Amino acid sequence: MRGATHAKWVACAAAAALTATACGSGGSDSGSGSGDGGAVLSSSWGDPQNPLEPANTNEVQGGKVLDMIFRSLKRYNPETGAAEDMLAEKIDTSDSQNFTITVKDGWTFSNGEKVTAKSFVDAWNYGASLKNNQKNAYFFEYIDGYAATHPAEGGKQTADTLSGLKVVNDKTFTVKLTQKFSTFPDTLGYPAFAPLPQSFFSDHAGWLKKPVGNGPYTIASYTKGSQMELKKWADYPGEDKAQNGGVTLKVYTDNNTAYTDLMAGNLDLVDDVPAAQLKNVKADLGDRYLNTPAGIIQTLAFPFYDKKWNTTGSEKVRTGLSRAIDREQITDTIFQKTRTPATDWTSPVLGAEGGFKEGLCGDACDYDPAAAKKLIKEGGGLPGGQVKISYNADTGSHKQWVDAVCNSINNALDNDKACVGNPVGTFADFRNQITDRKMSGPFRAGWQMDYPLIQNFLQPLYYTNASSNDGKWSNKDFDTLVNQANAETDTAKAVETFQKAEEVVRDNMAAIPLWYQNGSAGYSERLSNVKLNPFSVPVYNEIKVS
């Protein structure tokens, strides 16, 4: 969800985690809580990009709130990452294409409205409809009828609802997909699939001002640019009730300022320790510093729409550049070991059963200056004689590592002009250039998993015309293997097929894997039971305040 945030289709076992009217027991920010769940904690945050509609939120800051105020059919266990039933009583299928979903009794939204099968069907139809312009609409594209509700660019919308969704009764609805997808149920913990109350449709403007969900927290107030106050919902029916009185999310535009406030006692939790503080954080916080693996990978993407990066032999140039990068030195010196050199294109948090295969990249990810020179020469040399790595310059850490990568390439090739950084003013400008296909060389790319499944690291990024295939790489062998994996009913076989597809990515060096990113956080002495889920998001409802 971070950097690139899209996913569509999944096939394999889960292996990581996700984590308003009535208010819960009060509490204050003063730290006077008795430890009975009444005290409120404060945490660093950033304003969401969009209103908090589940199907319109695809960035981390808005996602944090949705994970607190909504619960869906599935929830990703914060520790094991397993996709576990939440509102789903059962999800049945006999052919991996047609599903019957039964919703549990006893669930309501915080306004008292009952959660029913219709709550899900209405929400998914709303999310899929082109006229509602939801950023996560593509999550529904494999449900029958999507092409009619959300036609391709230039097409005319001919339906308002998905023909593949049918309400049977209050507790039951059916889903028909356009193709077999054995682990479709495991995707249903993603916020885009959350249910919505009828008040969302009857008073949409009012709902947007104060969203109503069915999770352990309710939104008490929100002042853009300042803070959002969430309170514990005392009548929340789930077992994962809030262990605190609420969370005040305070807006920071600089995580160094947030860290300073944490050290000064003005903030309880920082969930992104700035790179500049990594040398000191253990001395500052001791055991109150968290550095845990997360489902995030950083890569260098290429503009395959530019002919010079898409010619016969260019894969040798890309592989040569990969071999010229000393990942271990960069992750040690720049990131203080909060990153781990990547040896494949997924994430270790998936585990072997989930699809992570350590070393799949082979020697293509090993630092070897002699091999780098040889490969680049065999591939015809650097296009234009120089590589420019583009990145957004509005956050300092990108300049640090891009400069380090270029220094590594220059040293390996014995050419101090072989690689230079190409800063772009803001993230928005950077993304606009990518979207408008204006990149002429490699550019930084990051992927935070939407689902804890190997498919999520491959298909959205490398499948022909996929939602986050920013470089527009296309390979028929890769597409065929992904299609085969998606239709596979045996999880182990699906994972094996996805790994074969990943080998195609490797052999063509569709993108250079750099490092896996850990989640980092620091917290005050007031807090206990603080942890990050494998999405690097704090598990807010389990935090205790004393």
C-alpha positions in Angstrom: 0.0 0.0 0.0 2.9 2.3 0.3 4.6 3.8 -2.8 2.7 1.5 -5.0 -0.4 0.2 -3.3 -2.5 -2.0 -5.6 -3.4 -5.7 -5.7 -6.0 -7.7 -7.5 -5.6 -11.4 -7.4 -4.2 -13.8 -4.9 -3.3 -17.5 -4.8 -1.5 -19.0 -1.8 -1.6 -19.2 2.0 -1.7 -16.1 4.1 1.4 -15.1 6.2 1.0 -11.6 7.6 -1.4 -9.1 9.2 -3.8 -6.1 9.1 -4.7 -4.9 12.2 -18.9 6.4 14.7 -21.3 7.3 17.2 -21.0 5.8 20.6 -17.8 6.4 22.6 -16.1 4.0 24.9 -14.8 4.7 28.4 -13.2 8.0 28.3 -9.7 8.7 29.5 -7.3 11.5 28.7 -3.9 12.1 27.2 -2.4 12.9 30.6 -1.2 9.5 31.4 -3.3 9.1 34.5 -4.9 5.9 33.3 -5.4 3.1 35.8 -4.5 0.4 33.4 -8.1 -0.7 33.0 -8.4 0.3 29.4 -9.6 3.8 30.0 -6.6 5.9 29.1 -5.9 7.3 25.7 -2.6 7.1 23.8 -1.2 9.5 21.2 0.5 8.4 18.0 2.2 10.1 15.0 0.1 10.2 11.8 -0.4 11.9 8.5 -3.6 13.2 6.9 -5.2 10.7 4.6 -5.0 11.4 0.9 -8.8 10.8 0.4 -12.0 10.6 2.4 -12.1 7.4 4.5 -14.3 5.4 2.2 -12.9 1.8 2.3 -12.9 1.4 -1.4 -11.2 4.8 -1.9 -8.3 4.5 0.6 -5.1 3.0 -0.8 -2.4 4.6 1.3 -1.0 3.9 4.8 -2.3 6.8 6.8 -5.9 6.3 5.9 -5.5 2.6 6.1 -4.5 2.9 9.8 -7.9 4.4 10.6 -9.9 1.9 8.5 -8.2 -0.9 10.4 -9.4 0.6 13.7 -13.0 1.5 12.7 -13.8 -1.5 10.4 -13.9 -5.3 10.6 -14.6 -7.4 7.5 -15.2 -11.0 6.6 -11.6 -11.9 7.3 -8.9 -10.4 9.5 -5.1 -11.0 9.2 -3.8 -12.3 12.5 -1.4 -9.6 13.9 1.2 -12.2 14.9 0.8 -15.2 12.6 -0.6 -13.4 9.6 -3.2 -16.1 8.9 -6.4 -14.9 7.2 -8.9 -15.8 9.9 -12.7 -15.6 9.9 -14.0 -12.4 11.4 -17.5 -11.6 10.3 -17.5 -14.7 8.1 -19.3 -17.6 9.7 -18.3 -19.7 6.6 -17.2 -19.4 3.0 -18.2 -22.4 0.9 -17.2 -23.3 -2.7 -17.3 -26.4 -4.8 -15.4 -25.1 -7.8 -13.2 -22.2 -6.6 -15.2 -19.8 -8.8 -18.6 -19.7 -7.1 -18.7 -18.8 -3.4 -21.4 -18.8 -0.8 -20.7 -16.5 2.1 -22.5 -16.7 5.4 -22.2 -13.7 7.7 -22.1 -14.1 11.5 -25.0 -13.0 13.7 -24.6 -10.3 16.4 -22.6 -7.8 14.5 -23.7 -4.2 14.2 -22.3 -0.9 13.1 -21.5 1.6 15.9 -24.8 3.5 15.1 -26.7 0.3 16.0 -27.5 -0.7 12.4 -27.2 -4.5 11.9 -24.4 -5.8 9.6 -26.0 -8.1 7.0 -25.1 -9.7 3.7 -26.5 -6.6 2.0 -24.0 -4.5 3.9 -21.3 -6.2 2.0 -23.0 -6.5 -1.4 -24.0 -2.8 -1.4 -20.4 -1.8 -0.3 -18.8 -3.9 -3.0 -21.2 -2.6 -5.7 -20.4 1.0 -4.7 -16.7 0.3 -4.8 -16.8 -1.3 -8.3 -19.0 1.4 -10.0 -17.1 3.7 -12.3 -19.4 6.7 -11.4 -18.2 6.5 -7.8 -14.6 6.9 -8.9 -13.1 4.7 -6.1 -9.3 4.2 -6.2 -9.7 0.5 -5.1 -12.3 -0.4 -7.7 -9.9 -2.8 -9.4 -10.1 -5.1 -6.3 -13.5 -6.2 -7.6 -12.6 -6.7 -11.2 -12.6 -10.5 -11.1 -16.2 -10.5 -9.9 -18.6 -11.3 -12.7 -20.0 -8.1 -14.2 -17.2 -5.8 -13.4 -16.6 -4.8 -17.1 -20.2 -3.5 -17.2 -19.9 -1.5 -14.0 -16.4 -0.3 -14.6 -15.6 -0.4 -18.3 -12.1 0.3 -19.6 -11.1 3.9 -20.5 -13.4 5.2 -23.1 -16.1 2.6 -22.5 -19.7 3.3 -21.3 -20.9 2.0 -18.0 -23.9 -0.2 -18.6 -24.7 -1.5 -15.1 -24.6 -0.1 -11.6 -24.2 -3.4 -9.8 -22.0 -6.5 -10.2 -23.9 -9.4 -11.8 -21.7 -11.8 -9.8 -23.1 -10.6 -6.4 -26.5 -11.9 -5.1 -28.1 -11.4 -1.7 -29.8 -14.6 -0.6 -31.0 -13.5 2.8 -29.8 -11.4 5.7 -27.0 -13.7 6.5 -26.0 -15.1 3.1 -24.7 -13.8 -0.3 -23.1 -15.4 -3.3 -20.1 -14.4 -5.4 -19.4 -15.5 -8.9 -15.9 -14.9 -10.2 -14.8 -14.7 -13.9 -12.2 -17.4 -13.3 -11.2 -20.0 -10.6 -9.5 -18.5 -7.6 -9.0 -21.0 -4.8 -7.8 -18.5 -2.2 -10.2 -15.7 -2.9 -11.5 -15.8 0.7 -8.0 -14.9 1.9 -8.2 -11.5 0.2 -11.3 -10.5 2.1 -9.5 -9.0 5.0 -8.4 -6.0 2.9 -10.3 -2.8 3.8 -11.8 -2.4 0.3 -14.0 -5.4 1.1 -15.4 -3.9 4.4 -19.2 -3.6 4.9 -21.0 -0.3 4.9 -24.1 0.9 6.8 -27.1 2.3 5.0 -26.2 5.7 6.4 -23.3 5.7 4.1 -25.7 5.8 1.2 -28.6 7.8 2.7 -26.4 10.6 4.0 -23.1 10.3 2.2 -21.9 13.8 3.0 -22.7 13.3 6.7 -21.0 10.0 6.8 -17.8 11.4 5.2 -17.7 14.0 7.9 -17.9 11.4 10.6 -17.4 7.8 9.3 -19.4 5.1 10.9 -17.9 1.6 11.0 -18.1 -1.7 12.9 -14.6 -1.9 14.4 -13.4 -1.5 18.0 -13.0 2.3 17.7 -15.2 5.1 16.7 -14.2 8.5 15.3 -14.9 11.3 17.8 -13.4 14.2 15.9 -11.1 15.1 13.1 -9.3 18.4 12.4 -7.3 18.2 9.2 -3.7 19.1 9.6 -4.0 18.6 13.4 -5.3 15.4 14.7 -8.0 12.7 14.8 -9.5 11.4 18.0 -10.7 7.8 18.1 -12.5 6.4 21.1 -13.0 2.8 22.3 -16.4 1.5 21.3 -17.8 0.0 24.5 -20.4 -2.2 22.7 -18.1 -3.6 20.1 -19.1 -7.2 19.6 -15.8 -8.7 18.5 -13.3 -10.5 20.6 -10.5 -8.1 19.7 -11.8 -5.3 21.9 -9.6 -2.2 22.5 -7.4 -2.5 25.5 -7.2 1.3 25.8 -9.6 4.1 25.9 -8.8 5.5 22.5 -6.1 6.7 20.2 -5.3 10.3 19.3 -3.6 10.4 15.9 -1.5 13.6 15.7 -0.5 14.9 12.3 3.2 15.4 11.6 4.8 16.4 8.3 8.3 15.5 9.6 9.0 12.3 11.4 12.0 13.9 13.0 9.7 16.3 14.8 7.5 13.4 15.9 10.6 11.6 17.3 11.6 14.8 19.2 8.1 15.0 20.7 8.3 11.3 21.8 11.6 12.0 23.6 10.1 15.1 25.2 7.1 13.2 26.5 4.6 14.9 24.2 3.8 11.8 22.2 3.4 8.1 23.1 4.1 6.4 19.8 6.1 7.0 16.7 5.6 4.2 14.1 8.3 5.3 11.6 11.7 6.1 13.2 13.5 8.5 10.9 16.8 7.3 9.4 18.7 10.2 11.0 17.8 8.8 14.5 18.6 5.1 13.8 22.1 5.4 15.3 20.8 6.7 18.5 17.4 5.0 18.9 18.5 2.0 20.9 20.3 4.3 23.4 17.3 6.6 23.6 14.6 4.0 24.0 16.2 0.6 24.8 13.5 -2.1 24.7 10.9 0.5 23.7 12.3 0.5 20.2 10.8 -2.0 17.7 12.5 -3.2 14.6 10.5 -6.0 13.1 10.2 -7.6 9.6 7.4 -6.2 7.4 6.0 -7.1 4.0 7.8 -4.3 2.2 10.4 -4.5 -0.6 12.3 -1.7 -2.3 13.2 -2.1 -6.0 14.5 -0.1 -9.0 11.9 -0.2 -11.8 12.6 0.5 -15.5 10.7 2.3 -18.2 10.1 -0.6 -20.7 8.1 1.8 -22.8 11.5 3.4 -23.6 13.0 1.4 -26.4 16.6 1.6 -25.0 15.5 -0.4 -22.0 13.5 -2.9 -24.0 15.9 -4.2 -26.6 17.6 -7.6 -27.0 20.4 -7.8 -24.5 19.1 -5.1 -22.3 18.4 -7.7 -19.6 22.1 -8.1 -19.3 22.6 -4.4 -18.6 19.9 -4.5 -15.9 21.4 -7.6 -14.4 24.8 -6.0 -14.5 23.5 -3.0 -12.7 22.1 -5.3 -10.0 25.5 -7.0 -9.6 27.1 -3.5 -9.2 25.0 -2.7 -6.1 26.6 -3.6 -2.7 23.3 -4.2 -0.8 24.9 -5.3 2.4 27.1 -2.3 2.8 24.2 0.1 2.0 21.8 -1.6 4.4 24.5 -1.6 7.2 25.7 2.0 6.8 22.7 3.9 5.6 19.9 2.0 7.3 21.7 0.6 10.3 20.4 -2.9 9.5 16.7 -1.9 9.5 16.8 -3.2 5.9 17.9 -6.6 4.7 19.5 -7.2 1.3 16.8 -8.7 -1.0 17.4 -12.2 -2.5 14.0 -12.4 -4.3 11.1 -10.2 -5.3 8.7 -11.0 -2.4 9.2 -10.7 1.4 10.5 -13.0 4.2 7.3 -12.4 6.1 5.5 -14.8 3.7 7.6 -17.7 4.9 8.5 -20.7 2.7 4.9 -22.0 2.7 3.6 -18.6 1.6 6.0 -18.3 -1.3 9.2 -16.6 0.0 12.2 -18.4 -1.5 15.5 -17.1 -0.1 18.1 -16.9 -2.8 15.8 -17.2 -5.8 17.5 -14.2 -7.3 20.7 -16.2 -7.4 24.0 -14.5 -8.3 22.1 -11.8 -10.1 21.7 -10.1 -6.7 25.3 -10.8 -5.6 27.8 -7.9 -5.6 30.5 -8.6 -8.2 32.1 -5.7 -10.0 33.9 -7.9 -12.5 30.6 -9.7 -13.5 28.8 -6.3 -13.6 31.2 -4.9 -16.1 31.1 -8.0 -18.2 27.3 -8.2 -18.4 26.9 -4.5 -19.1 29.4 -4.7 -21.9 27.7 -7.8 -23.4 24.4 -6.0 -23.2 25.6 -3.1 -25.3 26.7 -0.7 -22.5 24.7 1.8 -20.4 22.1 3.5 -22.5 23.4 7.0 -23.3 26.5 6.1 -21.4 24.9 7.0 -18.0 22.2 5.8 -15.7 20.0 8.4 -13.9 18.0 7.0 -10.9 14.9 9.1 -10.4 13.4 9.6 -6.9 11.2 12.1 -5.0 13.3 14.6 -3.1 10.8 15.6 -0.5 12.0 12.9 1.9 15.7 12.9 2.8 16.3 9.2 3.1 15.8 8.5 -0.6 18.6 10.8 -1.6 20.9 9.0 0.9 20.3 5.6 -0.5 20.2 6.6 -4.2 23.5 8.4 -3.8 24.9 5.2 -2.1 23.6 3.0 -4.9 25.1 5.3 -7.5 28.5 5.4 -5.6 28.4 1.6 -5.5 27.7 1.3 -9.3 30.4 3.9 -10.1 33.0 2.2 -8.0 32.1 -1.2 -9.5 32.4 0.1 -13.0 35.4 2.3 -12.4 33.5 5.2 -13.8 32.5 8.1 -11.5 29.9 9.3 -14.0 28.2 6.0 -14.7 25.3 6.7 -12.3 23.8 9.9 -10.9 20.7 10.6 -8.8 17.8 12.4 -10.5 15.7 14.1 -7.8 12.1 15.1 -8.5 10.7 17.8 -6.3 7.7 16.1 -4.7 6.2 12.7 -4.4 3.1 13.9 -6.4 5.4 15.2 -9.2 7.3 12.0 -9.1 4.2 9.8 -9.4 2.8 12.0 -12.1 5.9 11.6 -14.2 5.7 7.8 -13.7 2.0 7.7 -14.6 2.6 9.9 -17.7 5.4 7.5 -18.8 8.1 10.2 -18.7 10.8 8.2 -17.0 13.9 7.7 -19.2 15.9 5.5 -16.7 15.5 3.5 -13.6 13.3 4.9 -10.8 12.8 4.0 -7.2 9.8 1.8 -6.5 8.4 0.4 -3.2 5.8 -2.2 -2.5 4.0 -2.7 0.8 1.8 -5.8 0.5 -2.0 -5.4 0.4 -2.4 -9.1 1.1 0.1 -11.4 2.7 0.3 -13.6 -0.4 3.0 -14.2 -3.0 0.7 -13.2 -5.8 0.4 -9.7 -4.3 4.2 -9.2 -4.9 4.1 -10.4 -8.5 0.9 -9.9 -10.5 0.1 -6.3 -9.6 3.6 -5.2 -10.5 4.7 -7.4 -13.4 1.6 -8.8 -15.2 0.9 -7.2 -18.5 -1.1 -3.9 -18.0 -1.5 -4.7 -14.3 -2.6 -1.8 -12.0 0.9 -1.1 -10.5 3.0 -2.2 -13.5 4.5 1.3 -13.7 7.4 0.3 -16.0 4.9 -1.5 -18.4 7.0 -4.7 -18.6 5.2 -7.5 -20.4 6.1 -11.1 -20.8 3.8 -13.9 -22.1 5.5 -16.6 -20.2 5.1 -14.8 -16.9 1.4 -14.0 -17.6 0.7 -17.6 -18.5 2.3 -18.9 -15.3 0.4 -16.4 -13.2 -2.9 -17.5 -14.8 -2.1 -21.1 -14.1 -1.2 -20.4 -10.4 -4.4 -18.4 -9.9 -6.5 -21.3 -11.1 -4.6 -23.9 -9.0 -6.7 -25.3 -6.2 -3.7 -26.8 -4.3 -1.9 -24.1 -2.4 1.5 -25.7 -2.5 1.2 -26.1 -6.3 0.0 -22.6 -6.7 3.0 -21.3 -4.7 5.4 -23.4 -6.8 3.9 -22.0 -10.0 4.1 -18.4 -8.8 7.8 -19.0 -8.0 8.3 -20.2 -11.6 6.8 -16.9 -12.7 9.2 -15.1 -10.4 12.1 -16.9 -12.1 10.9 -15.3 -15.3 11.1 -11.9 -13.6 14.6 -12.8 -12.5 15.8 -14.0 -15.9 14.7 -10.7 -17.5 15.5 -8.5 -14.5 12.1 -6.9 -14.8 13.1 -4.8 -11.7 16.2 -4.8 -9.5 15.3 -6.0 -6.0 17.2 -3.9 -3.4 16.2 -4.7 0.2 13.4 -5.8 2.4 12.2 -3.1 4.8 11.5 -3.6 8.5 8.8 -1.8 10.4 10.2 0.5 13.1 8.6 2.2 16.1 9.4 3.8 19.4 7.1 4.3 22.3 6.8 6.0 25.7 7.0 4.5 29.2 3.2 4.8 29.5 2.6 2.1 26.9 3.0 -1.7 27.0 2.1 -4.6 24.7 3.1 -2.5 21.7 3.8 -4.4 18.5 3.8 -3.9 14.7 1.9 -6.3 12.4 3.7 -7.5 9.3 2.3 -4.5 7.4 4.4 -2.4 9.8 1.3 -0.9 11.3 0.8 -0.7 15.1 -1.7 -3.1 16.5 -3.5 -0.2 18.3 -6.3 -2.2 19.9 -3.9 -4.3 21.9 -1.8 -1.4 23.3 -2.2 -0.9 27.0 -1.8 2.5 28.7 -0.8 3.0 32.3 
